[in-house]
């Protein structure tokens, strides 16, 4: 091959916009409302093994909770789980038992 056969420029389609791909954590400059569950695209759990967040009975929740501690949408996740009475899995860093306790405490606080 001679030097003239090599391209001296990048192909026109070399760049793919991560926003168009839906890469979590990448947002356009203008806010876009994707609906009530738009926070899920930024959730760290969406990028990891879902089995960690839905362990078998008696299984460890430690790994899932560790991931939740650094998640940017932890609050939205927990609010969703509480509002929708999610009965299984780790949501917002809390197990189902912990969410029941929190919900009970919130109801008691509202009643007083």
C-alpha positions in Angstrom: 0.0 0.0 0.0 1.2 3.4 -0.8 0.8 6.5 1.4 -1.8 7.9 -0.9 -4.1 4.9 -0.2 -4.3 5.8 3.5 -7.0 8.1 4.7 -5.7 11.3 6.1 -9.0 12.2 7.9 -11.3 10.4 10.3 -14.5 8.9 8.8 -17.6 11.1 9.0 -19.3 8.7 11.4 -16.5 8.1 13.8 -18.2 9.9 16.7 -21.3 8.6 18.4 -23.0 11.0 20.8 -23.4 9.3 24.2 -26.7 11.2 24.8 -28.1 9.5 21.6 -26.9 6.1 23.0 -28.6 6.8 26.3 -25.5 6.4 28.3 -26.4 6.9 32.0 -25.1 10.1 33.6 -24.9 12.0 30.3 -27.6 14.5 29.9 -28.2 17.1 27.2 -27.8 20.8 28.1 -31.5 21.3 28.2 -33.5 19.4 30.8 -35.6 16.6 29.3 -38.5 15.1 31.2 -38.6 11.4 30.3 -41.4 10.8 32.8 -41.7 9.7 36.3 -39.1 7.0 35.9 -36.4 9.0 34.1 -34.1 8.7 37.2 -33.6 5.0 36.4 -31.3 5.8 33.5 -28.9 7.3 36.0 -29.1 4.5 38.5 -25.9 2.6 39.3 -27.9 -0.6 39.7 -28.8 -0.4 36.0 -25.1 -0.9 35.2 -24.5 -3.8 37.5 -25.8 -7.4 38.1 -29.5 -7.2 39.1 -29.2 -10.3 41.1 -27.2 -8.4 43.8 -30.3 -6.2 44.3 -32.7 -9.2 44.5 -30.9 -11.7 46.7 -32.4 -15.0 47.6 -34.0 -15.2 51.0 -31.2 -15.0 53.6 -28.7 -13.8 51.0 -26.4 -10.9 51.6 -27.5 -7.4 50.7 -24.1 -5.8 51.5 -22.9 -5.4 47.9 -26.2 -3.8 46.7 -26.3 -1.4 49.6 -22.6 -0.4 49.0 -23.5 0.4 45.4 -26.5 2.4 46.6 -24.4 4.6 48.9 -22.7 6.3 45.9 -25.7 6.4 43.6 -26.8 9.8 42.4 -30.5 8.9 42.3 -30.7 7.0 45.6 -33.4 9.4 47.0 -35.6 9.1 43.9 -35.2 5.3 44.0 -36.3 5.1 47.7 -39.2 7.4 47.1 -40.4 5.3 44.2 -40.1 2.1 46.3 -42.1 3.6 49.2 -44.8 5.1 47.0 -45.2 1.9 45.0 -44.9 -0.5 48.0 -42.1 -2.5 46.4 -41.9 -5.7 48.4 -38.7 -7.2 47.0 -35.2 -6.2 46.5 -32.9 -3.3 47.6 -34.3 0.1 46.6 -32.6 3.3 47.6 -30.2 1.4 49.8 -32.8 -0.2 52.0 -34.2 -3.7 52.2 -37.9 -4.5 52.2 -37.8 -4.8 56.0 -36.0 -1.5 56.4 -38.5 0.2 54.0 -41.4 -1.1 56.1 -39.8 0.2 59.2 -39.2 3.6 57.6 -42.7 3.8 56.3 -44.2 2.9 59.7 -42.1 5.6 61.3 -43.2 8.1 58.8 -46.9 7.2 59.3 -46.4 7.5 63.1 -44.8 10.8 62.7 -47.6 12.1 60.5 -50.2 10.8 63.0 -48.7 12.7 65.9 
